[in-house]
Amino acid sequence: GGFFLAAYLPNLLVLFGLVTEGSGVADAIQTFSFAAFSAVPIAIGVAVLRYRLYEIDRILNRAAVYAVLTATLAAAYLASVLVLQLALSGLTRDSGIAVAGSTLAVAALFRPARARIQQVVDRRFYRARYDARQTVEAFTTRLRDQVDLAALETDLGAVVSRTVRPTHMSLWLRERP
């Protein structure tokens, strides 16, 4: 931003008529300021990718899930409309019942389909997050049955090391009063 501002300020001299348009100096100033202007989107792209700004991985995850979900639900809707129209053609000539039934069926499929597609996308593209979630779920299942404090401390340390990968870990237990 600072580079762009510093490069664009001399262009104001041309805009306000302090430097004659068409001269070599004015052309050089305008060319340099336009080049600086094109550096802004490049700098934004580098910042987003380098520092993981705006959680772009989450945006891509959701875009992938909803694109596949939309295609799946559209295919299911079209198939169910066609099947119901064929099945109900002898009873009714209007396709309103087929459309209403298909709409209800697809609406009922939305949540389970989204959860299943999210699970597949996480397993395929976000393996670390999927593995961490599986590890934490397995730990909570073992936690319900664990009564030995030393074994629980060891198990907790292993789970935290696998999922979070900290450089240092310590566990503080409050003593009973």
N, C-alpha and C positions, 0 to 999 in steps of 0.2 A: 504494500500500500504506500509506504513511504517512497519507494523507488518510483512508483507510478506518479505520485504527486510531484516529486522533484523533476521528473521528466516532462510532466504535463504543464508545469508552471511557465516555462518559456513559450509554450504554444499560446498562452494568453497574450503575449506580446504581438503575435501575428493576428490574433482575433481582434484586439483593440486597435490595430493599425499602427503600432509603434515600429513594427518591422514590415517592410513592403512585401506584399504577396507576390509570389512568382520569382523572388530573388533566391539565390542559392542558399542563403542563410535561412530564409523562411521555409524552403523546401526541406532542408536538413532538420530543422526544428520539428516540423510536422511529421516527417518520417520517423524520427526518434520517438516522438510522443505516441504515435500510433503503434510502434513496436512495444513501447512500455505498456500501452493499454492491452495488448494481446498477452502480456505476461501475467495479468491479473487472474484470468481463469486457470492458467497453468499453475500459478502459485496456490490457488484454492484447491485444485485437484491434488497437488503434492501434499498439502497440509491435511486434507481429508484422509488420504491413503496412509501417510506417514504416522499421524497421531490418532488415527481411528476416530476422527471427529464425527459427530452426529450418528454414531453407531451404524455405519453403513452396512456392516455385516448383518445387523438385525433387519435393516431395510431390504437387503437382498434376500434374506431368509424368508421374510414375509411375502415378498414379491414372488418368490419361487412357489411357496405354499399356496398362495391365492391364485396364481396362474394355473397350477395343476388342479386345484379345487374347482375353479371356474370351468375348466375344460371337462372335468369329470362330471360335474353336476349338469352341464349343458348336454353332454352325451346321454346321461341317465334320463334327463327330461325328455329329450327327443325320442329316445328308445321307448320310454314308458308311454308317451303320447301315441306313438305309432301302434304299440301293442294294445293299448286300451281302445283305440279307435277300431282296430281290427276285431277285438273281442266284443265290443259293444255295438258294432255296426248293425247287427240284427235287431237289437233292442231299441236303439235310438239313432236318428239320422244326424242329430246335432253332435258336435265334438266337444261341447261344453263340459260334459261329465268327464270325458277323457282328460281334458286340460286341467280341470279342478283336481281330479285324482292324481295326476302327474305332479301338479304343483305341491300338493300335500306330501306326496312321497319324497320329492326332492327336498322339501323343507325339513322333513324328518331325517333325511340323510346328511344334512349340513354338518351338524356337530360331530357325529362319529367319523364322517369322511375327513373333516378338517383335522381332528385329532390323529387319525391314522396317517394322513399325508404329512402332518407336522413331524410325527415320529420317524417316518421314512426319510424326510429331508434332513432332520437332525442326525440320524444315523449315518446318512450318506455324506453330508457336507460338513457337519459340525460334530465330528466324532468325539472330540475332547469333552464337549458339553454333554453329549449323550452318555458317554462313559462315566462322567462325574455324577450325573443324575442317577444312573443305574447303581453306582457304588454307594451313594447316599441312601437310596431306597433299601438296598441290601443291609446297610448298617443299621437303619432304623428298625428293620425286622429283627436283626440280632439283638438290638438294644432292649427290646421288650422282654427278651428271655434272659438277659444277662444280669446277674446279681453280684458277681465278683468284681470289686472295684479295680483291682490290678489288671485283670483281663480286659475290662472295659477301657482302661486308660491305654493299654497297648493297642487295642482295636481302634480306638479313636485316633491315636497317633498315625496308624497305618492308613486310615481313611483320609485324614487331612493331608497326609503326604502324597497320596495318589491323586486326590482331586485338586487341591490348591497348589501343591508343590512349593511350600514356603522355604525360605532359606534358614529360618529358625522357628522352633515351635516349643512352647511350654504350656503346661496345664496347671491351673491353680484351682484347688478344691477348697471350698469354705468348710471349716471345721464346724461340727455341730455344737451348738451352745449347751 
